[in-house]
Each structure stands twice: as structure tokens, then as C-alpha cells.
Amino acid sequence: MLRRVIISRASSHINPFCCPRFYPQTSNFHSTKQLKHDSNKPDPANPISRTLGALSYDFRQLKKRLTMSQAERELEDNTEGDVPYDFPKQCDVIIIGGGAMGSSIAYWLRKRALHGLRVVVIEKDPTYQKCSSVLSAGGLRQQFSLEENIEMSLYGAEFLRNMGEYLSIEGEPQVDPQFHPYGYLFLASEAGADTLKRNSVLQNSLGAKNLLLTPEKLTQNFPWINTDGIELGCYGLQNEGWFDPWTLLSGLKNKAIHLGAEYIAAEAVGFEFKQNPNIEVSGIPAGQYVGLDKLTVRTQSGEERSIQFAIAIIAAGAHSNDIARMAKIGTGPGMLSVPLPVEPRKRYVYCFHSPDGPGLNTPLTIDPTGTYFRREGLAGNYICGRSPELVDEPAVDNLEVDLEYFDQKIWPILAKRVEAFGNLKVKSSWAGFYEYNKFDENGIIGMHPYYHNLYLATGFSGHGIQHAPAVGRAISELIIDGRFVTIDLTRLGFDRIITLEPMLEANIV
Ligand SMILES: Cc1cc2nc3c(=O)[nH]c(=O)nc-3n(C[C@H](O)[C@H](O)[C@H](O)COP(=O)(O)OP(=O)(O)OC[C@H]3O[C@@H](n4cnc5c(N)ncnc54)[C@H](O)[C@@H]3O)c2cc1C
């Protein structure tokens, strides 16, 4: 493995636990806020009037909070009007992006280190309108070609099944991701049959359970499938299905906040740099290393503030490259000249009704063209989609849905594979951005090879929501233990982009 950060003269490896405590904790959020908000100022010289004033303020605040919705409470907790209050000036770990990845990392760091690490999450849109985690289809599968992806999915299934234990908060309703355990069914033409077989062997050797089905077996099990052009199918027998991605995101976020992570509604707009003579990096003259020191964020009122950090993590989904560029990744010299190869790619999901379509026994089916569909409930409703060919990639300046794409590129394939889908009606649709890694369509996880204090968790290209629990745990291991402990994700580091060793995933949907 490449490792450019060779020596830190000050410490064996950069880890908040082996350095002196980085930053002092600030005072309690609520007490600061109360002081700031108290317009009904009592006479400070009179203790009785001061006590009465404080009690009456507390009572009014309590009454207001009891009548608020959860969302209003969250918003109030993060803002004073538009300006965040008790704004952190320093923290141990700053996470840019509060989607499923960022929230999972915040959850794992606080769960494992608790008060040992001050964790701040910067999220520019707390309504999550365009956030991929919320717009994802919530699918979980074991049918990948890379060991790392299979192992992360196996853990994803374990996490979802036990989410109540992981994420529930005492006194609040049990968190339930509404996991629907149904298999995926990958269909392969003659050209893809060998790969499907190879992948199935690997998946089963790692603990996933699936079955290869000949066209005859496919017809026996799923009589509604037209097997023309199909050589082989692979059907998942356990730990596959779909779930509600919003519940996963909000469950991770709420638990992270409960454990003490601080979410700030602001946009990351730049880094401040600092020379650090204690660190030597190959290719950089001794004493000349310049690292990341502070993050500049723009609050919702347009004010800019800086937060000093020991460690920064880029988990900004489809916009991760914007953050990387702020750190001169892709624009700097040497190793920094290699850009983060992550960009937004728009993906449509169409919801349709087909009165005579297949029922309960409908796996999430993937045609050899990559067109997929699955049941949505039991009343003849389905969702479907397809990743476009490069020439058909839509513009990414909006999230509008192209209905013609369904008519021209998806419906003919659906109708060919399932005769009943000849009769269907599109009821609704949505679009979201894949955080597409154009190098090899896989996550980029771990420390940046140049910066001693920058980690990446991005580029998952359509399979990130199911991997969020495993990635959060993995990043917490790198920071707390200094290495991967549970699943070795070394091969998914940024190094592979520099050494031009793609980790290609055969099963991209
Ligand atoms: C249509 C669709 C279907 C999908 N289906 C599946 C599926 O079935 N299974 C699966 O596993 N995956 C699926 N995915 C992929 C999955 O949604 C993503 O891989 C995953 O949600 C990525 O999570 P994230 O936290 O990295 O990104 P996001 O969820 O996008 O979160 C990133 C956050 O960063 C914030 N941010 C960005 N820039 C800044 C900034 N400058 N300052 C502060 N905050 C910033 C954003 O507001 C956002 O909230 C799908 C994706 C799409 C679009």
C-alpha cells in the first residue's frame, strides 16, 4: 500500500487518542442559548428577581418545546434564528456531509469514543431534499463481485435486522427500518453467465446464500419471467431486500446527536491550511508539509465562520469532489494533482402500476441490460430504473425526471421480460444523484495519501446506503484503532487511484 505520510515526529500515527487532548469541550448548548435568548433580563443585582426571571424563562421555553414537532426542535437546537449559536470553534473530528455516510461515521465515533472525541457534522441542507440517502431505493444485496462489498453488505443486513438495538433511544419509539427481506434475482445472458457463476461462488464462500437457476428452474420458480436470451439467474436466499432509507438516515443522525455529536446547518466553503514541520511526506522537502487546519463554513444567514479540527472527513456524497478541490485535491502539486474521481450522475426511479403483474413472489429482478424492477407493496405497484449508457447521461443541474427515458429505454425491456408489464401506468417518479466514482464505480474509503488528517467516505456509485453502517464503523476504526479491525477495506483506499489499480465491481445496477 502507498503511504506518503511517513513520519510524524510528534506522534506515532495521527490519532486523537495518541496526541494530547486536542481541544477543550465548550459549555452546554442549552445553557448558553438560554443566556443569549433571555430578553426579559432581570436586575442582575437582585438574586430573587434573577431567579424568578430565570425560572419564568425556563418555563416558557419548556412550554414552547413541548408543543413543537421533532423537526422544529431539531432546527431550534441547531440555530438561533438563522445563526447557529454556541458555534464550535474547534473540534476533534469534523464531518462534511450529514447524509447516511456522515451520520453513520458520527454515530460510530461517538458510540465508541463518546466524550473522548468532539464530533461536529456540517450539513448544508438539514431538510435533506436532494440528499441521495433519502432519494435512494433502499436496496440491500449480497450479490457483488468484490469481497469488500459483500462483507459490507453482510454487515449492513446484520445492522438493519438489529437496528432497534443499535439506534433506539430510551423513552423513544423503537427504530424500525421496515426491512422487506426478499431476494435479488440477477439475470445473465450467455455473455454474463460465467461472471454470475464466479460471483455466486465467492458470495457463498463469504457467508451470503444464493442459488444459481437455469432457465428451466427460473420458469418453475417465477413463471411470469420470459427467459428469452437468459442463460442463468442468481437468486438471493437471505440477507437481501429493501428498507426505508429515511429511517436509517434519521435513526443514525438522532442516535449520533443523542450520543453527543453536534450537527451544524452550514455549507462547507473552504479549508485553511497550516505548515506542519512534524510531518514528512515523500516528494515534499522536510519541514515543508502543509496540512489542513480549519474548515470555513457559511451559515444559513450567509455568515462565514471557521472551525479548527484535528481530523476532517469528506462524506458529501455526489458533491464530495467540490470539497476535495477546496483541499487542493486535483489542483495541487504531486499527489495532490490526482483528483477525487467522484461526480453527480442523475438516476431516475419510476413507480408504476400493472394490474396483472406478478405478486408476492417477485424478487428485485435485474435484467442483463441493467434494468431493474421490484414490487412496492402488494397491489400491483412496482418501482423500476436503469443506469443510462454514457451517451444518454442526463444533465445534473436539476433533479427533473425524463419520462421519455422510461418510454424509450425501460418499458420495452420490462414488457419483454414480463408480459403483464405490457399493460402498465407510470404513477410517479423521482430522481437523485449517484455519487458516481468514474474510476471504478466503488467507494473510496480511508485516509487521503497526502494529508495526515483527511479521510474520505464517498464514491459508492449506487450501493452506498446499504454500506453506510459498515463504512461508519470502518472509519471509526481507522481513527480510533489506527487500522481496519472488522473488515479490511485497504483496497478501497484513495491509493488505488494514484497507482491506477481499479477495483472494478461487476454487479453495478
Ligand atoms: C435513485 C437512487 C437509488 C439508489 N438506490 C440505492 C440502493 O438501492 N441501495 C444502495 O445501497 N444505495 C442506493 N443508492 C446510493 C445511495 O443513495 C448513496 O450511495 C448513499 O446515500 C450515499 O450517502 P452519502 O451520505 O454519502 O451521500 P448523501 O446522502 O448525498 O449525503 C451527503 C450530504 O452532504 C451534504 N453536503 C454536500 N455538500 C456539502 C457542503 N459543501 N457542505 C455541507 N454539506 C454538504 C448534502 O447536503 C448531503 O446531505 C441510490 C442512489 C440514488 C440516487
The ligand as an SDF file (V2000), in Angstrom:
LIG
                    3D

 53 58  0  0  0  0  0  0  0  0999 V2000
  -32.0350    6.9290   -7.2940 C   0  0  0  0  0  0  0  0  0  0  0  0
  -31.0440    6.2860   -6.3770 C   0  0  0  0  0  0  0  0  0  0  0  0
  -31.2360    4.9860   -5.9570 C   0  0  0  0  0  0  0  0  0  0  0  0
  -30.3220    4.3820   -5.0870 C   0  0  0  0  0  0  0  0  0  0  0  0
  -30.5720    3.1270   -4.6570 N   0  0  0  0  0  0  0  0  0  0  0  0
  -29.7160    2.5410   -3.7880 C   0  0  0  0  0  0  0  0  0  0  0  0
  -29.9800    1.2460   -3.2910 C   0  0  0  0  0  0  0  0  0  0  0  0
  -30.9810    0.6230   -3.6320 O   0  0  0  0  0  0  0  0  0  0  0  0
  -29.0950    0.7090   -2.4280 N   0  0  0  0  0  0  0  0  0  0  0  0
  -27.9640    1.3720   -2.0280 C   0  0  0  0  0  0  0  0  0  0  0  0
  -27.1880    0.8190   -1.2480 O   0  0  0  0  0  0  0  0  0  0  0  0
  -27.6970    2.6130   -2.4770 N   0  0  0  0  0  0  0  0  0  0  0  0
  -28.5400    3.2130   -3.3390 C   0  0  0  0  0  0  0  0  0  0  0  0
  -28.2760    4.4590   -3.8200 N   0  0  0  0  0  0  0  0  0  0  0  0
  -26.9970    5.1020   -3.4480 C   0  0  0  0  0  0  0  0  0  0  0  0
  -27.0900    5.7210   -2.0770 C   0  0  0  0  0  0  0  0  0  0  0  0
  -28.2020    6.5530   -2.0090 O   0  0  0  0  0  0  0  0  0  0  0  0
  -25.8340    6.5390   -1.8040 C   0  0  0  0  0  0  0  0  0  0  0  0
  -24.6900    5.7630   -2.0810 O   0  0  0  0  0  0  0  0  0  0  0  0
  -25.7540    6.9710   -0.3440 C   0  0  0  0  0  0  0  0  0  0  0  0
  -26.9700    7.5040    0.0590 O   0  0  0  0  0  0  0  0  0  0  0  0
  -24.6500    7.9990   -0.1800 C   0  0  0  0  0  0  0  0  0  0  0  0
  -24.7510    8.5560    1.1150 O   0  0  0  0  0  0  0  0  0  0  0  0
  -23.9070    9.8390    1.4650 P   0  0  0  0  0  0  0  0  0  0  0  0
  -24.1830   10.1570    2.8680 O   0  0  0  0  0  0  0  0  0  0  0  0
  -22.5080    9.6220    1.0290 O   0  0  0  0  0  0  0  0  0  0  0  0
  -24.4670   10.9570    0.4690 O   0  0  0  0  0  0  0  0  0  0  0  0
  -25.7990   11.9170    0.6600 P   0  0  0  0  0  0  0  0  0  0  0  0
  -26.8600   11.0620    1.2080 O   0  0  0  0  0  0  0  0  0  0  0  0
  -25.9860   12.5800   -0.6210 O   0  0  0  0  0  0  0  0  0  0  0  0
  -25.3080   12.8840    1.7780 O   0  0  0  0  0  0  0  0  0  0  0  0
  -24.3310   13.8650    1.5100 C   0  0  0  0  0  0  0  0  0  0  0  0
  -24.7260   15.1010    2.2740 C   0  0  0  0  0  0  0  0  0  0  0  0
  -23.6780   16.0560    2.1370 O   0  0  0  0  0  0  0  0  0  0  0  0
  -24.2510   17.3270    2.1240 C   0  0  0  0  0  0  0  0  0  0  0  0
  -23.3000   18.2560    1.5120 N   0  0  0  0  0  0  0  0  0  0  0  0
  -22.8570   18.2820    0.2370 C   0  0  0  0  0  0  0  0  0  0  0  0
  -22.0120   19.2950    0.0600 N   0  0  0  0  0  0  0  0  0  0  0  0
  -21.9120   19.9320    1.2520 C   0  0  0  0  0  0  0  0  0  0  0  0
  -21.2000   21.0780    1.7030 C   0  0  0  0  0  0  0  0  0  0  0  0
  -20.3990   21.7840    0.8750 N   0  0  0  0  0  0  0  0  0  0  0  0
  -21.3400   21.4590    2.9850 N   0  0  0  0  0  0  0  0  0  0  0  0
  -22.1420   20.7650    3.8380 C   0  0  0  0  0  0  0  0  0  0  0  0
  -22.8610   19.6920    3.4560 N   0  0  0  0  0  0  0  0  0  0  0  0
  -22.7350   19.2750    2.1800 C   0  0  0  0  0  0  0  0  0  0  0  0
  -25.5100   17.1590    1.2990 C   0  0  0  0  0  0  0  0  0  0  0  0
  -26.4540   18.1710    1.5830 O   0  0  0  0  0  0  0  0  0  0  0  0
  -25.9870   15.7680    1.7220 C   0  0  0  0  0  0  0  0  0  0  0  0
  -26.9680   15.8100    2.7080 O   0  0  0  0  0  0  0  0  0  0  0  0
  -29.1710    5.0960   -4.6650 C   0  0  0  0  0  0  0  0  0  0  0  0
  -28.9740    6.4110   -5.0910 C   0  0  0  0  0  0  0  0  0  0  0  0
  -29.9000    7.0080   -5.9210 C   0  0  0  0  0  0  0  0  0  0  0  0
  -29.6760    8.4320   -6.3670 C   0  0  0  0  0  0  0  0  0  0  0  0
  1  2  1  0
  2  3  1  0
  2 52  2  0
  3  4  2  0
  4  5  1  0
  4 50  1  0
  5  6  2  0
  6  7  1  0
  6 13  1  0
  7  8  2  0
  7  9  1  0
  9 10  1  0
 10 11  2  0
 10 12  1  0
 12 13  2  0
 13 14  1  0
 14 15  1  0
 14 50  1  0
 15 16  1  0
 16 17  1  0
 16 18  1  0
 18 19  1  0
 18 20  1  0
 20 21  1  0
 20 22  1  0
 22 23  1  0
 23 24  1  0
 24 25  2  0
 24 26  1  0
 24 27  1  0
 27 28  1  0
 28 29  2  0
 28 30  1  0
 28 31  1  0
 31 32  1  0
 32 33  1  0
 33 34  1  0
 33 48  1  0
 34 35  1  0
 35 36  1  0
 35 46  1  0
 36 37  1  0
 36 45  1  0
 37 38  2  0
 38 39  1  0
 39 40  1  0
 39 45  2  0
 40 41  1  0
 40 42  2  0
 42 43  1  0
 43 44  2  0
 44 45  1  0
 46 47  1  0
 46 48  1  0
 48 49  1  0
 50 51  2  0
 51 52  1  0
 52 53  1  0
M  END
$$$$
